[in-house]
Amino acid sequence: ELAHAICFVSGRGKQLYKISFEGNYMQDIYCTAEHKWPIWLKADHYTKIETKNLTPGCKFLRMPIEHSYIGPSLPSLITVKSIEATDIYEDVYDITVQDDTHTFQLEHCITGNCSEIPM
């Protein structure tokens, strides 16, 4: 189901970080240091971690096209391989999703607005 979303400039000339993942599940993601990601900790428990505080081994929630879960209650996960500051500086944008989740999907990875990600 589609939800209404608003896109807006959220920063000018921000340094980008590159997040790489294990396996061939997704391409690298470029994002700001302060972007908060929903990270899987253990059964049904998540936390938000800023890009600059991610470490190799963190688990991103993955949203396969066919289904969002493998098995009855275990979400699909993608493991962070590396995080590095780049010498890329860009204007950056934010998306506010107007529904009860405030989350959206990026290349089969779930993300959302920093203070709006439900836990």
HELIX and SHEET records of a PDB file:
HELIX    1   1 THR A   51  ASN A   53  5                                   3    
SHEET    1   A 6 ILE A  29  THR A  32  0                                        
SHEET    2   A 6 HIS A   4  PHE A  21 -1                                        
SHEET    3   A 6 LEU A  74  GLN A  98 -1                                        
SHEET    4   A 6 LYS A  59  ARG A  62 -1                                        
SHEET    5   A 6 LYS A  36  LYS A  42 -1                                        
SHEET    6   A 6 HIS A  45  GLU A  50 -1                                        
SHEET    1   B 4 ILE A  29  THR A  32  0                                        
SHEET    2   B 4 HIS A   4  PHE A  21 -1                                        
SHEET    3   B 4 LEU A  74  GLN A  98 -1                                        
SHEET    4   B 4 TYR A  69  ILE A  70 -1                                        
SHEET    1   C 2 THR A 103  LEU A 106  0                                        
SHEET    2   C 2 CYS A 109  GLY A 112 -1                                        
END                                                                             
